[in-house]
Amino acid sequence: MTYSLEFRRQVLATKKKQGLTFEETGKLFGLSSRSLQRWSVRLEPCKKRNIKPRKIDKNALIQDVLDYPDDYQWERAKRFGVSDWGIGAALKRWNITHKKNSRTPKSG
């Protein structure tokens, strides 16, 4: 749960005004002392994580899709040494899809 910026300011102002410790302030507002310590360092909440992918190289994944277009994600994951979820997230991140023909071929 993310608390508003105004609430965070109010809690830290109360702590400073009354001369309370992090633990006492946490008990007063029903928060953990670790949250209050984190707020004293950085008041604004993080909006999103900015972590770039480390294990799966984009060019290698594109080449793998070109080489093995019908492979399952778990097969790609095995080749790259990562999880199935990791391959799925990488494919989604780079908009790599493989759509099969939905029409059946004419028989006879």
Biopython code that builds the backbone (N, CA, C, O; Angstrom):
import numpy as np
from Bio.PDB.StructureBuilder import StructureBuilder

atoms = [
    (1, "MET", "N", (0.842, -1.170, 0.000)),
    (1, "MET", "CA", (0.000, 0.000, 0.000)),
    (1, "MET", "C", (0.889, 1.236, 0.000)),
    (1, "MET", "O", (1.842, 1.321, 0.775)),
    (2, "THR", "N", (0.584, 2.175, -0.855)),
    (2, "THR", "CA", (1.350, 3.403, -0.941)),
    (2, "THR", "C", (0.596, 4.522, -0.230)),
    (2, "THR", "O", (-0.578, 4.773, -0.502)),
    (3, "TYR", "N", (1.279, 5.171, 0.663)),
    (3, "TYR", "CA", (0.685, 6.302, 1.370)),
    (3, "TYR", "C", (0.926, 7.573, 0.579)),
    (3, "TYR", "O", (1.927, 7.690, -0.128)),
    (4, "SER", "N", (0.011, 8.524, 0.696)),
    (4, "SER", "CA", (0.139, 9.777, -0.055)),
    (4, "SER", "C", (1.329, 10.578, 0.449)),
    (4, "SER", "O", (1.803, 10.401, 1.571)),
    (5, "LEU", "N", (1.786, 11.457, -0.414)),
    (5, "LEU", "CA", (2.931, 12.295, -0.081)),
    (5, "LEU", "C", (2.601, 13.230, 1.076)),
    (5, "LEU", "O", (3.445, 13.484, 1.936)),
    (6, "GLU", "N", (1.374, 13.741, 1.096)),
    (6, "GLU", "CA", (0.959, 14.642, 2.167)),
    (6, "GLU", "C", (0.935, 13.922, 3.523)),
    (6, "GLU", "O", (1.337, 14.488, 4.539)),
    (7, "PHE", "N", (0.457, 12.664, 3.528)),
    (7, "PHE", "CA", (0.436, 11.892, 4.771)),
    (7, "PHE", "C", (1.858, 11.644, 5.270)),
    (7, "PHE", "O", (2.127, 11.747, 6.467)),
    (8, "ARG", "N", (2.750, 11.323, 4.369)),
    (8, "ARG", "CA", (4.150, 11.091, 4.756)),
    (8, "ARG", "C", (4.762, 12.339, 5.378)),
    (8, "ARG", "O", (5.450, 12.270, 6.397)),
    (9, "ARG", "N", (4.500, 13.482, 4.745)),
    (9, "ARG", "CA", (5.020, 14.743, 5.297)),
    (9, "ARG", "C", (4.458, 15.009, 6.687)),
    (9, "ARG", "O", (5.180, 15.448, 7.583)),
    (10, "GLN", "N", (3.164, 14.740, 6.862)),
    (10, "GLN", "CA", (2.514, 14.975, 8.147)),
    (10, "GLN", "C", (3.116, 14.081, 9.237)),
    (10, "GLN", "O", (3.356, 14.536, 10.356)),
    (11, "VAL", "N", (3.354, 12.824, 8.910)),
    (11, "VAL", "CA", (3.916, 11.890, 9.890)),
    (11, "VAL", "C", (5.323, 12.330, 10.302)),
    (11, "VAL", "O", (5.646, 12.349, 11.489)),
    (12, "LEU", "N", (6.156, 12.684, 9.320)),
    (12, "LEU", "CA", (7.526, 13.102, 9.646)),
    (12, "LEU", "C", (7.548, 14.439, 10.380)),
    (12, "LEU", "O", (8.411, 14.669, 11.227)),
    (13, "ALA", "N", (6.598, 15.324, 10.056)),
    (13, "ALA", "CA", (6.518, 16.598, 10.774)),
    (13, "ALA", "C", (6.115, 16.363, 12.227)),
    (13, "ALA", "O", (6.647, 17.010, 13.128)),
    (14, "THR", "N", (5.187, 15.451, 12.458)),
    (14, "THR", "CA", (4.766, 15.116, 13.820)),
    (14, "THR", "C", (5.921, 14.520, 14.603)),
    (14, "THR", "O", (6.116, 14.839, 15.776)),
    (15, "LYS", "N", (6.683, 13.659, 13.957)),
    (15, "LYS", "CA", (7.851, 13.044, 14.608)),
    (15, "LYS", "C", (8.842, 14.118, 15.045)),
    (15, "LYS", "O", (9.343, 14.104, 16.170)),
    (16, "LYS", "N", (9.115, 15.053, 14.130)),
    (16, "LYS", "CA", (10.088, 16.109, 14.434)),
    (16, "LYS", "C", (9.551, 17.069, 15.492)),
    (16, "LYS", "O", (10.278, 17.474, 16.399)),
    (17, "LYS", "N", (8.275, 17.429, 15.370)),
    (17, "LYS", "CA", (7.665, 18.401, 16.277)),
    (17, "LYS", "C", (7.608, 17.887, 17.713)),
    (17, "LYS", "O", (7.874, 18.630, 18.657)),
    (18, "GLN", "N", (7.257, 16.605, 17.873)),
    (18, "GLN", "CA", (7.128, 16.043, 19.221)),
    (18, "GLN", "C", (8.420, 15.389, 19.709)),
    (18, "GLN", "O", (8.494, 14.949, 20.856)),
    (19, "GLY", "N", (9.429, 15.320, 18.856)),
    (19, "GLY", "CA", (10.711, 14.748, 19.258)),
    (19, "GLY", "C", (10.642, 13.247, 19.517)),
    (19, "GLY", "O", (11.277, 12.745, 20.445)),
    (20, "LEU", "N", (9.873, 12.531, 18.699)),
    (20, "LEU", "CA", (9.688, 11.091, 18.875)),
    (20, "LEU", "C", (10.740, 10.302, 18.093)),
    (20, "LEU", "O", (11.347, 10.808, 17.149)),
    (21, "THR", "N", (10.932, 9.082, 18.501)),
    (21, "THR", "CA", (11.794, 8.181, 17.742)),
    (21, "THR", "C", (10.976, 7.559, 16.617)),
    (21, "THR", "O", (9.755, 7.709, 16.569)),
    (22, "PHE", "N", (11.664, 6.856, 15.710)),
    (22, "PHE", "CA", (10.950, 6.178, 14.627)),
    (22, "PHE", "C", (9.982, 5.137, 15.178)),
    (22, "PHE", "O", (8.867, 4.984, 14.680)),
    (23, "GLU", "N", (10.419, 4.432, 16.202)),
    (23, "GLU", "CA", (9.588, 3.383, 16.786)),
    (23, "GLU", "C", (8.330, 3.970, 17.433)),
    (23, "GLU", "O", (7.233, 3.440, 17.253)),
    (24, "GLU", "N", (8.486, 5.044, 18.174)),
    (24, "GLU", "CA", (7.337, 5.685, 18.827)),
    (24, "GLU", "C", (6.362, 6.267, 17.793)),
    (24, "GLU", "O", (5.145, 6.157, 17.940)),
    (25, "THR", "N", (6.914, 6.876, 16.765)),
    (25, "THR", "CA", (6.067, 7.435, 15.711)),
    (25, "THR", "C", (5.319, 6.325, 14.979)),
    (25, "THR", "O", (4.148, 6.480, 14.633)),
    (26, "GLY", "N", (5.993, 5.219, 14.750)),
    (26, "GLY", "CA", (5.353, 4.086, 14.089)),
    (26, "GLY", "C", (4.194, 3.543, 14.895)),
    (26, "GLY", "O", (3.147, 3.216, 14.335)),
    (27, "LYS", "N", (4.365, 3.444, 16.197)),
    (27, "LYS", "CA", (3.273, 2.965, 17.051)),
    (27, "LYS", "C", (2.117, 3.958, 17.084)),
    (27, "LYS", "O", (0.954, 3.558, 17.145)),
    (28, "LEU", "N", (2.432, 5.243, 17.043)),
    (28, "LEU", "CA", (1.407, 6.282, 17.079)),
    (28, "LEU", "C", (0.525, 6.244, 15.830)),
    (28, "LEU", "O", (-0.693, 6.404, 15.915)),
    (29, "PHE", "N", (1.152, 6.029, 14.670)),
    (29, "PHE", "CA", (0.407, 6.042, 13.404)),
    (29, "PHE", "C", (0.100, 4.649, 12.863)),
    (29, "PHE", "O", (-0.567, 4.522, 11.836)),
    (30, "GLY", "N", (0.571, 3.616, 13.529)),
    (30, "GLY", "CA", (0.318, 2.260, 13.065)),
    (30, "GLY", "C", (1.156, 1.891, 11.851)),
    (30, "GLY", "O", (0.677, 1.198, 10.953)),
    (31, "LEU", "N", (2.397, 2.347, 11.816)),
    (31, "LEU", "CA", (3.318, 2.073, 10.713)),
    (31, "LEU", "C", (4.559, 1.374, 11.248)),
    (31, "LEU", "O", (4.818, 1.376, 12.451)),
    (32, "SER", "N", (5.309, 0.788, 10.356)),
    (32, "SER", "CA", (6.560, 0.168, 10.785)),
    (32, "SER", "C", (7.639, 1.245, 10.867)),
    (32, "SER", "O", (7.610, 2.234, 10.135)),
    (33, "SER", "N", (8.572, 1.034, 11.759)),
    (33, "SER", "CA", (9.651, 2.010, 11.915)),
    (33, "SER", "C", (10.546, 2.029, 10.674)),
    (33, "SER", "O", (11.137, 3.059, 10.348)),
    (34, "ARG", "N", (10.645, 0.894, 9.987)),
    (34, "ARG", "CA", (11.459, 0.829, 8.768)),
    (34, "ARG", "C", (10.869, 1.708, 7.664)),
    (34, "ARG", "O", (11.611, 2.346, 6.918)),
    (35, "SER", "N", (9.544, 1.745, 7.558)),
    (35, "SER", "CA", (8.905, 2.623, 6.569)),
    (35, "SER", "C", (9.234, 4.075, 6.862)),
    (35, "SER", "O", (9.532, 4.844, 5.949)),
    (36, "LEU", "N", (9.181, 4.446, 8.112)),
    (36, "LEU", "CA", (9.482, 5.825, 8.484)),
    (36, "LEU", "C", (10.939, 6.173, 8.203)),
    (36, "LEU", "O", (11.234, 7.289, 7.775)),
    (37, "GLN", "N", (11.843, 5.244, 8.434)),
    (37, "GLN", "CA", (13.254, 5.481, 8.126)),
    (37, "GLN", "C", (13.457, 5.652, 6.620)),
    (37, "GLN", "O", (14.236, 6.495, 6.176)),
    (38, "ARG", "N", (12.746, 4.843, 5.852)),
    (38, "ARG", "CA", (12.843, 4.941, 4.396)),
    (38, "ARG", "C", (12.285, 6.290, 3.919)),
    (38, "ARG", "O", (12.851, 6.910, 3.019)),
    (39, "TRP", "N", (11.183, 6.740, 4.516)),
    (39, "TRP", "CA", (10.597, 8.015, 4.143)),
    (39, "TRP", "C", (11.521, 9.175, 4.499)),
    (39, "TRP", "O", (11.544, 10.180, 3.788)),
    (40, "SER", "N", (12.270, 9.058, 5.569)),
    (40, "SER", "CA", (13.169, 10.147, 5.950)),
    (40, "SER", "C", (14.311, 10.299, 4.948)),
    (40, "SER", "O", (14.877, 11.383, 4.807)),
    (41, "VAL", "N", (14.650, 9.217, 4.255)),
    (41, "VAL", "CA", (15.693, 9.279, 3.229)),
    (41, "VAL", "C", (15.108, 9.764, 1.912)),
    (41, "VAL", "O", (15.664, 10.655, 1.271)),
    (42, "ARG", "N", (13.983, 9.177, 1.508)),
    (42, "ARG", "CA", (13.330, 9.537, 0.243)),
    (42, "ARG", "C", (11.836, 9.615, 0.494)),
    (42, "ARG", "O", (11.183, 8.607, 0.766)),
    (43, "LEU", "N", (11.309, 10.811, 0.400)),
    (43, "LEU", "CA", (9.906, 11.035, 0.735)),
    (43, "LEU", "C", (8.962, 10.585, -0.370)),
    (43, "LEU", "O", (7.898, 10.036, -0.083)),
    (44, "GLU", "N", (9.328, 10.804, -1.618)),
    (44, "GLU", "CA", (8.449, 10.460, -2.737)),
    (44, "GLU", "C", (8.437, 8.948, -2.957)),
    (44, "GLU", "O", (9.485, 8.305, -2.892)),
    (45, "PRO", "N", (7.262, 8.381, -3.216)),
    (45, "PRO", "CA", (7.200, 6.946, -3.496)),
    (45, "PRO", "C", (7.739, 6.645, -4.893)),
    (45, "PRO", "O", (7.655, 7.483, -5.790)),
    (46, "CYS", "N", (8.289, 5.453, -5.070)),
    (46, "CYS", "CA", (8.791, 5.030, -6.376)),
    (46, "CYS", "C", (7.604, 4.730, -7.279)),
    (46, "CYS", "O", (6.667, 4.044, -6.872)),
    (47, "LYS", "N", (7.642, 5.235, -8.483)),
    (47, "LYS", "CA", (6.550, 5.011, -9.423)),
    (47, "LYS", "C", (6.687, 3.666, -10.124)),
    (47, "LYS", "O", (5.710, 2.927, -10.243)),
    (48, "LYS", "N", (7.889, 3.345, -10.589)),
    (48, "LYS", "CA", (8.119, 2.055, -11.228)),
    (48, "LYS", "C", (9.594, 1.710, -11.133)),
    (48, "LYS", "O", (10.438, 2.569, -10.876)),
    (49, "ARG", "N", (9.880, 0.461, -11.342)),
    (49, "ARG", "CA", (11.255, 0.000, -11.287)),
    (49, "ARG", "C", (11.909, 0.195, -12.642)),
    (49, "ARG", "O", (11.330, -0.162, -13.668)),
    (50, "ASN", "N", (13.092, 0.750, -12.659)),
    (50, "ASN", "CA", (13.825, 0.959, -13.894)),
    (50, "ASN", "C", (14.998, -0.011, -13.943)),
    (50, "ASN", "O", (16.151, 0.365, -13.730)),
    (51, "ILE", "N", (14.678, -1.248, -14.226)),
    (51, "ILE", "CA", (15.706, -2.277, -14.302)),
    (51, "ILE", "C", (15.726, -2.813, -15.715)),
    (51, "ILE", "O", (14.716, -3.313, -16.210)),
    (52, "LYS", "N", (16.863, -2.711, -16.361)),
    (52, "LYS", "CA", (16.926, -3.230, -17.712)),
    (52, "LYS", "C", (17.195, -4.729, -17.682)),
    (52, "LYS", "O", (17.815, -5.234, -16.747)),
    (53, "PRO", "N", (16.732, -5.432, -18.698)),
    (53, "PRO", "CA", (16.935, -6.876, -18.733)),
    (53, "PRO", "C", (18.415, -7.215, -18.822)),
    (53, "PRO", "O", (19.163, -6.579, -19.565)),
    (54, "ARG", "N", (18.837, -8.224, -18.057)),
    (54, "ARG", "CA", (20.252, -8.545, -17.985)),
    (54, "ARG", "C", (20.626, -9.846, -18.673)),
    (54, "ARG", "O", (21.708, -9.952, -19.251)),
    (55, "LYS", "N", (19.761, -10.821, -18.620)),
    (55, "LYS", "CA", (20.159, -12.140, -19.088)),
    (55, "LYS", "C", (19.864, -12.406, -20.554)),
    (55, "LYS", "O", (20.635, -13.097, -21.220)),
    (56, "ILE", "N", (18.771, -11.876, -21.064)),
    (56, "ILE", "CA", (18.331, -12.233, -22.406)),
    (56, "ILE", "C", (18.702, -11.110, -23.374)),
    (56, "ILE", "O", (18.202, -9.991, -23.265)),
    (57, "ASP", "N", (19.579, -11.423, -24.314)),
    (57, "ASP", "CA", (19.988, -10.467, -25.327)),
    (57, "ASP", "C", (18.915, -10.396, -26.411)),
    (57, "ASP", "O", (18.457, -11.425, -26.907)),
    (58, "LYS", "N", (18.518, -9.181, -26.774)),
    (58, "LYS", "CA", (17.434, -8.999, -27.738)),
    (58, "LYS", "C", (17.783, -9.612, -29.096)),
    (58, "LYS", "O", (16.968, -10.314, -29.693)),
    (59, "ASN", "N", (18.986, -9.345, -29.574)),
    (59, "ASN", "CA", (19.373, -9.862, -30.894)),
    (59, "ASN", "C", (19.442, -11.378, -30.900)),
    (59, "ASN", "O", (19.058, -12.013, -31.882)),
    (60, "ALA", "N", (19.928, -11.966, -29.811)),
    (60, "ALA", "CA", (20.000, -13.425, -29.730)),
    (60, "ALA", "C", (18.596, -14.032, -29.697)),
    (60, "ALA", "O", (18.360, -15.086, -30.287)),
    (61, "LEU", "N", (17.674, -13.373, -29.013)),
    (61, "LEU", "CA", (16.306, -13.874, -28.956)),
    (61, "LEU", "C", (15.626, -13.778, -30.319)),
    (61, "LEU", "O", (14.909, -14.694, -30.723)),
    (62, "ILE", "N", (15.847, -12.676, -31.024)),
    (62, "ILE", "CA", (15.277, -12.532, -32.372)),
    (62, "ILE", "C", (15.821, -13.617, -33.294)),
    (62, "ILE", "O", (15.072, -14.219, -34.063)),
    (63, "GLN", "N", (17.123, -13.862, -33.215)),
    (63, "GLN", "CA", (17.725, -14.900, -34.055)),
    (63, "GLN", "C", (17.170, -16.280, -33.691)),
    (63, "GLN", "O", (16.946, -17.112, -34.571)),
    (64, "ASP", "N", (16.951, -16.520, -32.411)),
    (64, "ASP", "CA", (16.394, -17.796, -31.971)),
    (64, "ASP", "C", (14.970, -17.984, -32.499)),
    (64, "ASP", "O", (14.592, -19.085, -32.900)),
    (65, "VAL", "N", (14.189, -16.909, -32.497)),
    (65, "VAL", "CA", (12.823, -16.987, -33.030)),
    (65, "VAL", "C", (12.856, -17.262, -34.532)),
    (65, "VAL", "O", (12.034, -18.017, -35.051)),
    (66, "LEU", "N", (13.814, -16.642, -35.225)),
    (66, "LEU", "CA", (13.934, -16.894, -36.664)),
    (66, "LEU", "C", (14.399, -18.318, -36.960)),
    (66, "LEU", "O", (13.931, -18.947, -37.909)),
    (67, "ASP", "N", (15.329, -18.822, -36.137)),
    (67, "ASP", "CA", (15.856, -20.173, -36.348)),
    (67, "ASP", "C", (14.851, -21.255, -35.977)),
    (67, "ASP", "O", (14.728, -22.260, -36.677)),
    (68, "TYR", "N", (14.144, -21.052, -34.890)),
    (68, "TYR", "CA", (13.190, -22.046, -34.390)),
    (68, "TYR", "C", (11.821, -21.380, -34.199)),
    (68, "TYR", "O", (11.437, -21.103, -33.063)),
    (69, "PRO", "N", (11.084, -21.119, -35.269)),
    (69, "PRO", "CA", (9.829, -20.360, -35.128)),
    (69, "PRO", "C", (8.718, -21.098, -34.393)),
    (69, "PRO", "O", (7.832, -20.451, -33.835)),
    (70, "ASP", "N", (8.731, -22.417, -34.373)),
    (70, "ASP", "CA", (7.636, -23.168, -33.762)),
    (70, "ASP", "C", (7.947, -23.694, -32.366)),
    (70, "ASP", "O", (7.171, -24.477, -31.817)),
    (71, "ASP", "N", (9.069, -23.279, -31.784)),
    (71, "ASP", "CA", (9.424, -23.781, -30.456)),
    (71, "ASP", "C", (8.556, -23.168, -29.371)),
    (71, "ASP", "O", (8.072, -22.043, -29.494)),
    (72, "TYR", "N", (8.371, -23.936, -28.307)),
    (72, "TYR", "CA", (7.647, -23.456, -27.136)),
    (72, "TYR", "C", (8.569, -22.547, -26.322)),
    (72, "TYR", "O", (9.790, -22.569, -26.478)),
    (73, "GLN", "N", (7.954, -21.754, -25.457)),
    (73, "GLN", "CA", (8.751, -20.847, -24.634)),
    (73, "GLN", "C", (9.663, -21.604, -23.686)),
    (73, "GLN", "O", (10.771, -21.148, -23.403)),
    (74, "TRP", "N", (9.223, -22.743, -23.193)),
    (74, "TRP", "CA", (10.073, -23.497, -22.271)),
    (74, "TRP", "C", (11.313, -24.027, -22.989)),
    (74, "TRP", "O", (12.365, -24.185, -22.369)),
    (75, "GLU", "N", (11.200, -24.303, -24.296)),
    (75, "GLU", "CA", (12.369, -24.752, -25.058)),
    (75, "GLU", "C", (13.361, -23.596, -25.246)),
    (75, "GLU", "O", (14.573, -23.787, -25.143)),
    (76, "ARG", "N", (12.842, -22.415, -25.519)),
    (76, "ARG", "CA", (13.719, -21.245, -25.630)),
    (76, "ARG", "C", (14.378, -20.956, -24.279)),
    (76, "ARG", "O", (15.566, -20.638, -24.216)),
    (77, "ALA", "N", (13.607, -21.067, -23.214)),
    (77, "ALA", "CA", (14.133, -20.804, -21.876)),
    (77, "ALA", "C", (15.273, -21.764, -21.543)),
    (77, "ALA", "O", (16.263, -21.374, -20.923)),
    (78, "LYS", "N", (15.130, -22.993, -21.949)),
    (78, "LYS", "CA", (16.179, -23.977, -21.697)),
    (78, "LYS", "C", (17.465, -23.602, -22.431)),
    (78, "LYS", "O", (18.558, -23.727, -21.880)),
    (79, "ARG", "N", (17.330, -23.142, -23.676)),
    (79, "ARG", "CA", (18.511, -22.743, -24.451)),
    (79, "ARG", "C", (19.193, -21.518, -23.862)),
    (79, "ARG", "O", (20.421, -21.430, -23.863)),
    (80, "PHE", "N", (18.396, -20.559, -23.352)),
    (80, "PHE", "CA", (18.968, -19.334, -22.797)),
    (80, "PHE", "C", (19.354, -19.469, -21.318)),
    (80, "PHE", "O", (20.060, -18.615, -20.782)),
    (81, "GLY", "N", (18.898, -20.523, -20.668)),
    (81, "GLY", "CA", (19.214, -20.712, -19.256)),
    (81, "GLY", "C", (18.432, -19.790, -18.339)),
    (81, "GLY", "O", (18.939, -19.357, -17.304)),
    (82, "VAL", "N", (17.191, -19.489, -18.720)),
    (82, "VAL", "CA", (16.330, -18.629, -17.898)),
    (82, "VAL", "C", (14.996, -19.329, -17.690)),
    (82, "VAL", "O", (14.803, -20.455, -18.149)),
    (83, "SER", "N", (14.082, -18.669, -17.003)),
    (83, "SER", "CA", (12.772, -19.261, -16.733)),
    (83, "SER", "C", (11.824, -19.058, -17.917)),
    (83, "SER", "O", (12.064, -18.220, -18.786)),
    (84, "ASP", "N", (10.750, -19.838, -17.930)),
    (84, "ASP", "CA", (9.726, -19.697, -18.973)),
    (84, "ASP", "C", (9.113, -18.300, -18.917)),
    (84, "ASP", "O", (8.875, -17.668, -19.946)),
    (85, "TRP", "N", (8.863, -17.833, -17.695)),
    (85, "TRP", "CA", (8.283, -16.519, -17.509)),
    (85, "TRP", "C", (9.201, -15.436, -18.066)),
    (85, "TRP", "O", (8.728, -14.464, -18.655)),
    (86, "GLY", "N", (10.504, -15.599, -17.885)),
    (86, "GLY", "CA", (11.466, -14.616, -18.380)),
    (86, "GLY", "C", (11.439, -14.499, -19.893)),
    (86, "GLY", "O", (11.500, -13.398, -20.440)),
    (87, "ILE", "N", (11.347, -15.643, -20.571)),
    (87, "ILE", "CA", (11.263, -15.629, -22.032)),
    (87, "ILE", "C", (9.956, -14.979, -22.472)),
    (87, "ILE", "O", (9.939, -14.171, -23.400)),
    (88, "GLY", "N", (8.866, -15.335, -21.803)),
    (88, "GLY", "CA", (7.574, -14.739, -22.150)),
    (88, "GLY", "C", (7.577, -13.228, -21.971)),
    (88, "GLY", "O", (7.040, -12.498, -22.804)),
    (89, "ALA", "N", (8.184, -12.758, -20.879)),
    (89, "ALA", "CA", (8.251, -11.321, -20.627)),
    (89, "ALA", "C", (9.122, -10.627, -21.668)),
    (89, "ALA", "O", (8.795, -9.526, -22.111)),
    (90, "ALA", "N", (10.220, -11.255, -22.061)),
    (90, "ALA", "CA", (11.104, -10.668, -23.074)),
    (90, "ALA", "C", (10.408, -10.595, -24.427)),
    (90, "ALA", "O", (10.520, -9.595, -25.135)),
    (91, "LEU", "N", (9.693, -11.652, -24.783)),
    (91, "LEU", "CA", (8.964, -11.641, -26.052)),
    (91, "LEU", "C", (7.903, -10.551, -26.053)),
    (91, "LEU", "O", (7.711, -9.866, -27.058)),
    (92, "LYS", "N", (7.223, -10.391, -24.942)),
    (92, "LYS", "CA", (6.192, -9.361, -24.840)),
    (92, "LYS", "C", (6.818, -7.968, -24.846)),
    (92, "LYS", "O", (6.286, -7.053, -25.473)),
    (93, "ARG", "N", (7.946, -7.804, -24.151)),
    (93, "ARG", "CA", (8.615, -6.505, -24.063)),
    (93, "ARG", "C", (9.040, -6.008, -25.439)),
    (93, "ARG", "O", (8.948, -4.813, -25.720)),
    (94, "TRP", "N", (9.504, -6.910, -26.295)),
    (94, "TRP", "CA", (9.986, -6.527, -27.617)),
    (94, "TRP", "C", (8.964, -6.799, -28.722)),
    (94, "TRP", "O", (9.307, -6.766, -29.904)),
    (95, "ASN", "N", (7.712, -7.068, -28.345)),
    (95, "ASN", "CA", (6.618, -7.290, -29.298)),
    (95, "ASN", "C", (6.958, -8.336, -30.352)),
    (95, "ASN", "O", (6.697, -8.147, -31.540)),
    (96, "ILE", "N", (7.542, -9.434, -29.903)),
    (96, "ILE", "CA", (7.855, -10.532, -30.800)),
    (96, "ILE", "C", (6.750, -11.567, -30.660)),
    (96, "ILE", "O", (6.583, -12.178, -29.605)),
    (97, "THR", "N", (5.999, -11.755, -31.737)),
    (97, "THR", "CA", (4.930, -12.740, -31.708)),
    (97, "THR", "C", (5.059, -13.637, -32.923)),
    (97, "THR", "O", (5.654, -13.270, -33.936)),
    (98, "HIS", "N", (4.504, -14.786, -32.796)),
    (98, "HIS", "CA", (4.487, -15.724, -33.930)),
    (98, "HIS", "C", (3.054, -16.202, -34.060)),
    (98, "HIS", "O", (2.587, -17.032, -33.280)),
    (99, "LYS", "N", (2.373, -15.674, -35.045)),
    (99, "LYS", "CA", (0.983, -16.052, -35.241)),
    (99, "LYS", "C", (0.915, -17.086, -36.346)),
    (99, "LYS", "O", (1.488, -16.916, -37.422)),
    (100, "LYS", "N", (0.206, -18.154, -36.057)),
    (100, "LYS", "CA", (0.048, -19.206, -37.047)),
    (100, "LYS", "C", (-1.180, -18.927, -37.901)),
    (100, "LYS", "O", (-2.070, -18.174, -37.503)),
    (101, "ASN", "N", (-1.217, -19.523, -39.042)),
    (101, "ASN", "CA", (-2.339, -19.370, -39.949)),
    (101, "ASN", "C", (-3.563, -20.034, -39.336)),
    (101, "ASN", "O", (-3.533, -21.224, -39.023)),
    (102, "SER", "N", (-4.629, -19.280, -39.166)),
    (102, "SER", "CA", (-5.804, -19.840, -38.512)),
    (102, "SER", "C", (-6.690, -20.615, -39.494)),
    (102, "SER", "O", (-7.550, -21.390, -39.075)),
    (103, "ARG", "N", (-6.483, -20.409, -40.780)),
    (103, "ARG", "CA", (-7.280, -21.138, -41.775)),
    (103, "ARG", "C", (-6.651, -22.492, -42.037)),
    (103, "ARG", "O", (-5.428, -22.625, -42.080)),
    (104, "THR", "N", (-7.478, -23.472, -42.206)),
    (104, "THR", "CA", (-6.961, -24.811, -42.511)),
    (104, "THR", "C", (-6.731, -24.925, -44.014)),
    (104, "THR", "O", (-7.461, -24.327, -44.805)),
    (105, "PRO", "N", (-5.730, -25.684, -44.402)),
    (105, "PRO", "CA", (-5.475, -25.833, -45.836)),
    (105, "PRO", "C", (-6.593, -26.624, -46.500)),
    (105, "PRO", "O", (-7.264, -27.433, -45.859)),
    (106, "LYS", "N", (-6.778, -26.387, -47.755)),
    (106, "LYS", "CA", (-7.817, -27.115, -48.506)),
    (106, "LYS", "C", (-7.350, -28.568, -48.685)),
    (106, "LYS", "O", (-6.237, -28.830, -49.141)),
    (107, "SER", "N", (-8.192, -29.457, -48.330)),
    (107, "SER", "CA", (-7.822, -30.863, -48.493)),
    (107, "SER", "C", (-8.383, -31.398, -49.801)),
    (107, "SER", "O", (-9.463, -31.011, -50.247)),
    (108, "GLY", "N", (-7.625, -32.288, -50.391)),
    (108, "GLY", "CA", (-8.112, -33.016, -51.563)),
    (108, "GLY", "C", (-7.977, -32.255, -52.766)),
    (108, "GLY", "O", (-8.342, -32.730, -53.842)),
]
sb = StructureBuilder()
sb.init_structure("model")
sb.init_model(0)
sb.init_chain("A")
sb.init_seg("    ")
for serial, (resi, resn, name, xyz) in enumerate(atoms, 1):
    if name == "N":
        sb.init_residue(resn, " ", resi, " ")
    sb.init_atom(name, np.array(xyz, "f"), 0.0, 1.0, " ", f" {name:<3s}", serial, name[0])
structure = sb.get_structure()
